[in-house]
Amino acid sequence: MEGSTNPEYDLSEIIKRINEITDTEEYSMEFFPGAKDDEIALFERENNVSLPEFVKEWLRFSDGCYLFNIIQLYGVAHRPYIEIKPEAVTGGYICIGALCFGDAVCCIENSPKIIRYGESLDEYADFKEFLEYIIELGATDE
């Protein structure tokens, strides 16, 4: 994937799968244009935060999106914006999106993990694992 600098955070395969799913027109998805590196850097500077590499890679692909009417992922140049230390979430998390049933989708600086913050905390090893969960949920829920 263009812009990817670290193979550990290469999301190209999962993005390819999502694109294949969206080509079927069976599923409701909307992707905003990707953010530019200078937009990501400006967001980080203005918010005094360093976004994890996987978040930056996703933002380069899509600076905000809706997947399967299940999740909205936030952006840095398109609203709604990624929330730094959101009020509804304790623990220093960065909120990068929300599920339709109210759970916040969060990450932490310098960590590959995704945390689904709701009535309970559900942890995913990385963004790929979380997106696999969303694809499975979306493909069976439509």
C-alpha positions in Angstrom: 0.0 0.0 0.0 1.3 3.4 -0.9 2.5 5.4 2.1 3.1 2.3 4.2 6.5 2.4 5.8 6.3 -0.5 8.2 5.3 -4.0 7.1 4.0 -4.8 10.7 1.3 -2.2 10.0 0.6 -3.2 6.4 -3.2 -3.2 6.1 -3.2 -3.7 2.3 -4.6 -7.3 2.5 -7.5 -6.3 4.7 -8.2 -3.2 2.6 -8.2 -5.4 -0.5 -10.8 -7.7 1.2 -12.9 -4.7 2.1 -12.7 -3.4 -1.4 -13.8 -6.8 -2.8 -16.8 -6.8 -0.5 -17.8 -3.3 -1.4 -17.6 -4.2 -5.1 -20.6 -6.6 -4.6 -22.9 -3.7 -3.8 -24.6 -6.0 -1.2 -23.1 -4.1 1.7 -23.5 -0.5 2.9 -20.1 1.2 3.1 -18.8 4.7 2.5 -15.2 5.7 2.5 -14.0 9.3 2.7 -10.8 10.2 0.7 -7.6 9.4 2.5 -5.8 11.9 4.6 -2.5 13.3 3.5 0.6 12.9 5.7 0.7 16.7 6.4 -3.0 16.6 7.6 -2.1 13.7 9.9 1.0 15.5 11.2 -1.0 18.7 11.8 -3.7 16.8 13.8 -1.0 15.1 15.9 0.7 18.5 16.5 -2.5 20.3 17.4 -3.6 17.6 19.8 -0.2 16.8 21.2 -0.5 13.1 20.4 1.3 10.5 18.3 -1.2 8.2 16.6 -0.2 4.6 16.2 1.2 3.6 12.8 -1.8 1.4 11.9 -4.2 4.4 12.5 -2.0 6.5 10.2 -2.1 3.8 7.5 -5.8 3.5 7.7 -6.2 7.3 7.6 -4.1 7.3 4.4 -6.6 4.9 2.9 -9.8 6.4 4.3 -10.0 9.5 6.5 -13.3 8.4 8.1 -15.8 5.7 6.9 -18.9 3.7 7.6 -18.7 -0.1 7.4 -21.7 -2.4 7.1 -23.9 0.1 9.0 -22.1 -1.2 12.0 -19.2 1.1 12.6 -18.1 4.7 11.9 -14.4 5.3 11.9 -13.3 8.9 12.5 -10.8 11.0 10.6 -8.3 13.9 11.0 -9.5 16.0 8.1 -13.1 14.9 7.8 -15.7 15.1 10.6 -16.3 13.5 13.0 -12.7 13.8 14.2 -10.7 11.3 16.2 -11.2 12.2 19.8 -8.3 12.5 22.2 -9.2 11.4 25.7 -12.9 11.5 25.1 -15.2 12.3 28.1 -17.2 9.1 27.9 -14.0 6.9 28.0 -11.6 6.7 30.9 -8.0 5.4 30.7 -6.3 7.8 28.3 -7.7 6.1 25.2 -7.9 7.7 21.8 -11.3 7.2 20.3 -11.0 6.4 16.6 -14.6 5.3 16.0 -17.9 4.0 17.3 -20.0 1.0 16.8 -23.8 1.3 16.1 -24.6 -0.2 19.5 -22.7 2.6 21.3 -19.3 1.0 22.0 -16.3 3.3 21.4 -13.5 2.0 19.3 -10.2 3.1 20.9 -6.5 2.8 20.7 -3.6 3.9 22.9 -0.4 5.7 21.8 2.4 3.3 20.9 0.2 0.2 21.1 -1.1 -2.0 18.3 -4.2 -3.0 20.3 -7.7 -1.9 19.7 -10.1 -1.7 22.7 -13.9 -1.8 22.3 -15.1 0.3 25.2 -18.7 -0.3 26.2 -20.4 -2.1 29.0 -17.2 -4.2 29.1 -13.7 -3.8 27.6 -13.0 -6.1 24.7 -9.4 -6.2 23.4 -8.2 -7.0 20.0 -4.5 -7.8 19.3 -4.4 -5.3 16.5 -6.4 -3.3 13.9 -6.4 -6.2 11.4 -8.0 -8.5 14.0 -10.6 -5.9 14.8 -11.4 -5.3 11.1 -11.7 -9.1 10.7 -14.3 -9.0 13.5 -16.2 -6.2 11.7 -16.1 -8.0 8.4 -17.4 -11.2 10.0 -20.1 -9.3 11.9 -21.1 -7.3 8.8 -21.1 -10.1 6.4 -23.4 -12.2 8.6 -25.6 -9.3 9.7 -26.7 -7.9 6.3 
